[in-house]
Amino acid sequence: MGKRPGIFNDVIGPIMRGPSSSHTAASWRAAKTCMDILNEPLRKAVIDFDKDGAWAPNYREQGTTIGIDGGLLGLDMADDRIKHTEKVADERGVSIIYEVNSFPTNHVNTFRLALEGIHGRQIQVIAISIGGGSFEIQEVNGFEIHINGGFYEVILINANSNISFNDIQSTFPECKSVFESFKDDERLLNLKFSKEISDEIIDKLSSIFSFDELIITKPVLPIIMGNETDLPFTTIDSLLNYAEEQTFDLASLGLLYEKHQSGLSSKDVENKMKHIVGIIEDSIKTGLKGTTYEDRLLPQQSHLIAKAEKKNKILENSIVNKIISNVSAIMESKSAMEVIVANPTAGSCGVVGGVFRAVADDIGATHDELIQAYFAAGIIGVYFAKGPGFSAEEHGCQVECGASAGMAAAGIVQLFGGTARQAIDAASMAIQNMIGLICDPIADRVEAPCLGKNVSAAVNALSSATMACSGYNALIPLNEVIETVSSVSLQMPTCVKCTGKGGLAITKTACALKEQMKLKTI
């Protein structure tokens, strides 16, 4: 069975801090996995980026250093010390150095880590960030490998045995997959498991293979992979047919999908969603209470809507006012390095949570109905993850705010009591409205024009859901819309894909703001 995106692993999540899930969350996950590979306390790390890659001009401003430092130092995202990783490293006597060099890559979000432990062990790892917090380790000490943080992994370096490669998996039936690669005359074997590696497995490996090293890594994703079961639908068309046969709404399909994806019970899946939604709701409350952070462009603004409404300067009792306040609050929590949920990315984290809260309040939806809306949103995100994914460095903001608008539109239809087909049509319309959206953060901070794009995406979601539930024709099926996002991204120049080299990011005012921000951090 090929890799199938999960709602918790790939769409609604990760739980994180920082401006960018691609930069901060993915790098934290990769660095944490690298520490398993090093398997001793860190003494020194040198991390570098290719000069032609997307991260070279903005890795520090967009939180890559915080993510990598946090992962290397073993700091959890909920730990406030992750805001001050340089201080923690200094206290521990750990040297972490960042450089921009030139080396061959196959992805714009590539980073290379050279790590040295306190006992002298050294490793070199090449990893990529795929978008939305997803990552892949592609190389360890010159060996090709594919680790995405979803499995318990066993890596055998220079492994030799009389057993054939084809017989390895039958010898270890609990193993989900086996991968091998070669470097000169040396061989690497990588075995993936869905359960913790037992002493019995290690003993069995040691009795069958001779090897120079045995390395074990633990999963860093919220759902351990390898427990997937077959679904009654695959494509969007088959999903709609199944929904109509079973009279299921989209939320029911989202819950069913994640149950089959995770191997968990319906109750456990619902509890996981409730936990995540609780964090999203808290980020709204945190933002509305007021946040401060030195290294950000915008001050707190989420409270201004309520003030203006009281003074009769704007429309009274408008749901749009609530949407703007909520979206702003989440974005401000993100920019203040508070705990948030990438949904599906940190750059678009305000859309779904902000508009869902506003609509739920407006129609008096229960908390359980709100949870169901997130499952409806999640299944839309799954099909987006199967397509272009969520990397702005590859596709621009159409895969961040565009994807979140489609997810939110489907969830609002769910809150309205609409059908699965109406929810799918709403997602199609919402994404259609944002195809080609560029990513051009000012001063490399994911604040502006990101805030306005999040607000626009949220209002777009509401209008699309309203049209779908009223019987408007989406015209273009969702699967074709998602395919169009991928084709349009190929026509977009790199300078407008989160590099800080195009769009509003290179205006006179933006350049001046960037210089001001540099002076603040010196």
C-alpha positions in Angstrom: 0.0 0.0 0.0 1.5 3.4 -1.0 1.8 6.3 1.4 -1.7 7.7 2.0 -1.9 11.2 3.6 -3.4 11.4 7.1 -5.6 14.1 8.5 -3.5 14.3 11.7 -0.1 13.6 10.1 -0.4 15.7 7.0 -3.3 18.2 7.2 -4.6 19.4 10.6 -1.3 19.7 12.4 1.4 19.8 13.6 1.1 21.4 17.0 3.9 23.9 16.8 5.3 27.4 17.4 6.8 29.7 14.9 5.9 31.5 11.7 6.2 28.6 9.2 5.4 24.9 9.4 7.7 24.2 6.5 10.6 26.0 8.2 10.0 25.4 11.9 7.9 22.2 12.4 9.5 20.1 9.6 13.0 21.1 10.6 12.2 20.3 14.3 11.0 16.9 13.4 14.0 16.2 11.1 16.5 17.4 13.7 14.9 15.3 16.4 15.2 12.3 14.2 18.8 13.1 13.5 19.5 13.0 17.2 18.2 9.4 17.3 20.7 8.7 14.5 23.6 10.4 16.3 22.6 8.4 19.5 24.7 10.5 21.9 24.5 14.0 23.4 25.3 16.8 20.9 28.6 18.7 21.0 28.6 20.5 17.7 26.3 21.0 14.7 26.9 22.7 11.4 23.7 23.2 9.3 23.9 24.6 5.8 21.6 25.5 3.0 22.3 25.6 -0.7 22.7 29.1 -2.0 20.2 28.5 -4.7 17.6 27.0 -2.5 14.4 28.7 -1.1 15.7 28.8 2.5 19.0 30.5 1.9 17.7 34.0 2.1 15.2 33.6 4.9 16.0 30.6 7.1 16.5 32.7 10.3 13.6 35.1 9.8 11.1 32.2 9.1 12.1 30.2 12.1 14.2 27.4 10.7 16.9 28.0 13.3 14.4 27.7 16.1 13.0 24.5 14.7 16.4 22.8 14.1 17.9 24.1 17.4 14.8 22.9 19.3 15.0 19.4 17.7 18.7 19.1 18.3 18.4 20.2 21.9 15.4 18.0 22.7 13.0 20.8 23.4 9.3 20.1 22.9 7.2 22.6 21.0 5.2 23.3 24.1 8.4 24.2 26.0 8.8 28.0 26.4 12.5 27.6 26.2 12.2 26.9 22.4 11.8 30.7 22.0 15.4 31.1 23.3 17.3 28.2 21.8 20.6 30.0 21.5 20.6 30.6 25.3 19.8 26.9 26.0 22.6 25.8 23.6 25.0 28.2 25.3 24.1 26.9 28.8 24.7 23.3 27.6 28.0 24.1 25.8 26.6 23.1 22.4 27.8 24.8 19.3 25.2 25.2 16.5 26.4 27.0 13.4 24.5 28.0 10.3 26.0 28.5 6.8 24.9 29.0 3.2 27.0 27.0 0.8 26.7 25.3 -2.6 25.8 21.6 -2.9 23.5 19.5 -5.1 19.9 19.2 -4.1 16.7 17.8 -5.5 14.3 20.0 -3.6 14.1 23.7 -2.9 13.7 23.1 0.9 16.9 21.1 1.4 19.1 21.3 4.5 22.2 19.5 5.5 23.2 18.7 9.1 26.8 17.7 10.2 26.5 16.6 13.8 29.2 15.6 16.3 28.5 14.0 19.6 30.3 14.4 22.9 31.9 11.0 22.5 33.2 11.8 19.0 30.5 10.2 16.8 29.9 12.1 13.6 27.1 11.9 11.1 26.0 13.9 8.0 22.3 14.0 7.1 20.5 15.6 4.2 16.8 16.3 4.7 14.0 18.1 2.9 10.9 19.9 4.1 7.9 19.0 2.0 5.3 21.5 3.4 2.9 21.6 6.3 5.4 20.2 8.7 6.2 17.1 6.6 9.8 16.1 6.0 12.0 13.4 4.6 15.5 12.4 5.5 17.1 11.4 2.2 20.7 10.7 3.0 22.7 9.5 6.0 26.5 9.4 5.8 26.3 9.2 2.0 23.7 6.4 1.9 20.3 7.0 0.3 17.4 6.5 2.8 13.8 7.6 3.2 12.7 8.5 6.7 9.6 10.6 7.3 9.1 10.2 11.0 6.1 7.9 10.8 7.7 4.6 11.8 10.0 3.0 14.3 13.1 2.5 12.1 16.1 0.1 12.2 19.1 1.1 10.2 21.9 -1.4 9.7 25.2 0.0 8.3 27.3 -2.4 6.2 24.9 -5.2 6.8 25.8 -8.7 5.4 23.9 -12.0 5.7 23.3 -15.2 3.8 19.6 -14.2 3.8 18.4 -12.7 0.5 16.8 -9.2 0.4 13.5 -10.7 -0.7 13.4 -13.0 2.3 14.1 -10.3 4.9 10.4 -9.3 5.3 9.2 -12.9 5.6 11.8 -13.4 8.3 10.5 -10.3 10.1 6.7 -10.4 9.5 6.2 -7.4 11.8 8.3 -5.3 9.5 6.2 -3.1 7.2 8.9 -2.4 4.5 12.6 -2.9 3.8 14.8 -0.6 1.9 18.5 -1.1 0.9 21.1 1.2 -0.6 24.8 1.0 -1.4 27.8 3.3 -1.1 30.9 1.9 -2.7 31.1 -1.6 -1.3 29.0 -0.9 1.8 25.3 -1.7 2.2 22.6 0.0 4.2 19.4 -1.8 5.3 16.4 0.1 6.6 13.5 -1.8 8.2 10.3 0.0 9.2 8.0 -1.1 12.0 4.7 0.1 13.4 5.5 -0.9 17.0 8.5 -0.2 19.3 11.6 -2.2 18.4 11.8 -5.1 21.0 14.9 -6.7 22.4 13.8 -9.9 20.6 13.9 -8.1 17.2 17.3 -6.7 17.9 18.6 -10.1 19.0 17.2 -11.7 15.9 18.8 -9.1 13.7 22.1 -9.6 15.4 22.0 -13.3 14.9 21.2 -13.1 11.2 23.3 -10.1 10.1 26.8 -8.9 10.6 26.9 -5.1 10.6 29.1 -2.2 11.6 26.3 -0.1 13.2 22.7 -0.6 14.3 20.7 2.6 14.6 17.1 3.0 15.9 14.9 6.0 15.3 11.5 6.7 16.8 8.5 8.2 15.1 7.9 12.0 15.5 4.5 12.1 13.7 1.3 12.0 15.8 0.0 8.9 14.1 2.3 5.9 13.7 2.2 4.6 10.1 1.8 1.1 8.9 -1.6 0.4 10.5 -3.6 1.5 7.6 -6.6 -0.5 6.3 -8.4 -0.4 3.0 -11.0 2.3 2.5 -14.4 1.9 0.8 -13.4 4.9 -1.5 -10.3 6.3 -3.0 -11.0 9.1 -5.5 -13.2 12.1 -4.9 -15.8 10.6 -7.3 -15.9 7.3 -5.4 -16.1 9.3 -2.1 -19.2 11.1 -3.4 -20.8 7.9 -4.6 -20.1 6.2 -1.3 -21.5 9.2 0.6 -24.7 9.0 -1.4 -25.1 5.3 -1.1 -24.6 5.4 2.7 -26.2 8.8 3.2 -23.1 10.0 4.9 -22.1 13.7 5.3 -18.5 14.8 4.7 -17.6 14.7 8.4 -18.6 11.1 8.6 -16.3 10.3 5.7 -13.4 12.3 7.3 -13.8 10.3 10.5 -14.0 7.0 8.6 -10.9 8.0 6.6 -8.8 8.7 9.6 -10.0 5.6 11.4 -8.8 3.5 8.5 -5.6 5.6 8.2 -4.6 5.4 11.9 -5.9 2.0 13.0 -7.5 3.7 15.9 -11.1 3.5 17.1 -13.6 6.1 16.2 -13.6 7.3 19.8 -9.8 7.7 19.9 -9.8 9.6 16.6 -12.5 11.9 17.8 -10.6 12.5 21.1 -7.4 13.4 19.1 -9.4 15.9 17.1 -10.9 17.4 20.3 -7.4 17.9 21.7 -6.2 19.6 18.5 -9.3 21.8 18.3 -8.8 22.8 22.0 -5.4 24.1 21.1 -6.8 26.1 18.1 -9.5 27.6 20.3 -6.9 28.5 22.9 -4.8 30.3 20.3 -7.8 32.5 19.5 -8.2 33.3 23.2 -4.5 34.0 23.6 -4.5 36.3 20.6 -7.5 38.2 21.7 -6.1 38.7 25.2 -3.0 40.4 23.6 0.4 39.1 22.6 3.8 40.8 22.3 7.0 39.6 20.6 10.0 41.7 19.7 10.9 40.2 16.4 7.6 40.8 14.5 6.3 43.4 12.1 2.7 43.9 13.3 1.5 44.8 16.8 -1.6 43.3 18.3 -4.6 44.3 16.1 -7.2 41.6 16.8 -8.9 43.8 19.5 -9.4 46.7 17.1 -12.5 45.3 15.4 -14.5 45.1 18.7 -13.4 48.7 19.5 -14.4 50.0 16.1 -17.8 48.2 16.3 -18.6 49.8 19.7 -17.9 53.2 18.2 -20.2 52.5 15.3 -17.3 52.9 12.8 -18.0 49.6 11.1 -20.9 47.3 10.6 -22.5 46.1 13.8 -23.0 42.5 14.7 -21.4 41.4 11.4 -20.0 37.8 11.2 -17.3 39.3 9.0 -16.1 41.3 12.1 -15.8 38.1 14.1 -14.0 36.3 11.3 -11.4 39.1 11.1 -10.9 39.2 14.9 -10.5 35.4 15.2 -8.2 35.0 12.2 -6.1 37.9 13.4 -5.9 36.4 16.9 -4.6 33.1 15.7 -2.1 34.8 13.4 -0.9 37.0 16.3 -0.4 34.0 18.5 1.7 32.4 15.8 3.8 35.6 15.3 4.3 35.8 19.1 5.7 32.2 19.1 2.8 30.9 21.1 1.5 27.3 20.6 -0.6 27.0 17.5 -1.8 24.3 15.1 -0.7 24.4 11.4 -4.0 23.9 9.6 -2.8 22.9 7.1 0.2 25.2 7.4 1.4 27.8 9.9 1.2 30.5 7.2 -2.5 29.7 6.8 -3.3 28.7 10.3 -5.9 31.5 10.9 -8.4 30.5 8.2 -10.1 27.3 9.4 -10.1 28.0 13.1 -11.0 31.6 12.7 -14.0 31.2 10.5 -15.3 28.0 12.2 -15.4 29.8 15.5 -17.3 32.7 14.0 -19.8 30.6 12.2 -20.3 28.2 15.1 -21.1 31.2 17.4 -23.4 32.8 14.8 -25.5 29.7 14.3 -25.2 28.4 17.9 -23.4 25.1 16.9 -22.5 22.7 19.6 -18.9 21.7 20.3 -19.5 18.3 18.8 -20.8 19.9 15.6 -17.7 22.0 15.5 -15.5 18.9 15.8 -17.4 17.4 12.9 -16.6 20.4 10.8 -12.9 19.8 11.3 -13.3 16.2 10.0 -15.0 17.6 6.9 -12.2 20.1 6.5 -9.6 17.3 7.0 -10.8 15.1 4.2 -10.5 18.0 1.8 -7.0 18.6 3.0 -6.2 14.9 2.4 -7.0 15.2 -1.3 -5.0 18.4 -1.5 -2.0 16.6 0.2 -2.3 13.9 -2.5 -2.0 16.6 -5.1 0.4 19.5 -4.9 0.8 19.3 -1.1 1.3 22.4 1.1 4.8 23.8 0.2 4.6 27.5 -0.6 8.3 27.2 -1.8 7.0 24.9 -4.6 3.6 26.3 -5.3 3.1 29.7 -3.7 0.3 30.6 -1.3 -2.4 28.9 -3.4 -1.4 25.7 -1.5 -1.6 27.5 1.9 -4.4 30.0 2.0 -6.0 28.4 -1.1 -6.0 24.9 0.5 -7.2 26.3 3.8 -10.1 28.2 2.1 -11.2 24.9 0.5 -11.0 23.1 3.8 -12.9 25.8 5.6 -15.6 26.0 3.0 -16.3 22.3 3.3 -16.4 22.6 7.1 -18.8 25.5 7.0 -21.2 23.5 4.8 -21.0 20.7 7.4 -21.9 23.3 10.1 -24.8 24.4 7.9 -26.0 20.8 7.7 -25.2 20.4 4.0 -24.5 17.3 2.1 -21.1 15.8 1.2 -21.6 16.9 -2.4 -22.3 20.5 -1.4 -19.2 20.5 0.8 -17.1 19.2 -2.1 -18.5 21.9 -4.4 -17.9 24.6 -1.8 -14.3 23.5 -1.5 -14.0 23.6 -5.3 -15.3 27.1 -5.5 -13.2 28.4 -2.7 -10.0 27.0 -4.2 -10.9 28.2 -7.7 -10.9 31.7 -6.3 -7.3 31.5 -5.0 -5.5 29.7 -7.8 -2.3 31.4 -8.6 -2.0 33.2 -5.3 1.7 34.1 -4.7 3.7 33.9 -1.5 5.6 37.2 -0.8 6.0 37.7 3.0 7.3 41.2 3.8 10.7 41.2 5.6 10.6 37.4 5.5 8.1 37.4 8.4 4.9 35.4 7.9 2.7 38.3 8.9 2.0 40.6 6.0 0.4 40.2 3.5 -0.2 36.8 5.1 -2.8 38.2 7.6 -4.9 39.8 4.8 -4.7 36.6 2.8 -5.9 34.5 5.7 -8.8 36.9 6.3 -9.7 36.9 2.6 -9.5 33.1 2.5 -11.8 32.8 5.5 -14.4 35.1 4.0 -14.0 33.4 0.7 -14.7 30.1 2.5 -17.9 31.5 4.0 -19.2 32.9 0.7 -18.4 29.6 -1.2 -20.2 27.5 1.5 -23.1 29.9 1.2 -23.3 29.6 -2.5 -22.9 25.8 -2.5 -25.7 25.4 0.1 -27.9 27.7 -2.0 -27.5 25.5 -5.1 -24.8 27.4 -7.0 -22.9 25.4 -9.6 -19.2 24.8 -8.8 -18.8 23.9 -12.5 -15.2 22.5 -12.3 -14.9 19.3 -10.2 -12.7 19.5 -7.1 -10.2 17.0 -8.5 -9.7 19.1 -11.6 -9.3 22.2 -9.5 -6.6 20.6 -7.4 -4.8 19.4 -10.6 -5.0 23.0 -11.9 -3.2 24.2 -8.8 -0.3 22.0 -9.7 -0.2 23.0 -13.3 -0.4 26.7 -12.5 2.5 26.4 -10.0 4.7 25.3 -12.8 4.0 28.6 -14.6 4.8 30.7 -11.5 8.3 32.1 -11.2 10.4 31.1 -8.2 10.6 34.7 -7.0 7.0 34.6 -5.9 7.2 31.3 -4.0 8.2 32.3 -0.5 11.7 33.4 -1.4 11.3 37.1 -0.5 12.5 38.0 -4.0 9.2 39.0 -5.6 5.8 40.6 -5.1 5.3 42.9 -2.2 8.5 41.6 -0.6 10.6 43.7 -2.9 8.7 47.0 -2.7 10.6 50.0 -1.4 8.7 50.0 1.9 9.2 46.3 2.4 12.9 46.5 1.8 13.1 49.3 4.3 11.2 47.3 6.9 13.5 44.4 6.3 16.5 46.5 7.1 14.8 47.9 10.2 14.1 44.3 11.4 17.7 43.4 10.8 18.8 46.2 13.1 16.4 45.1 15.8 18.0 41.6 15.9 21.6 42.7 15.9 
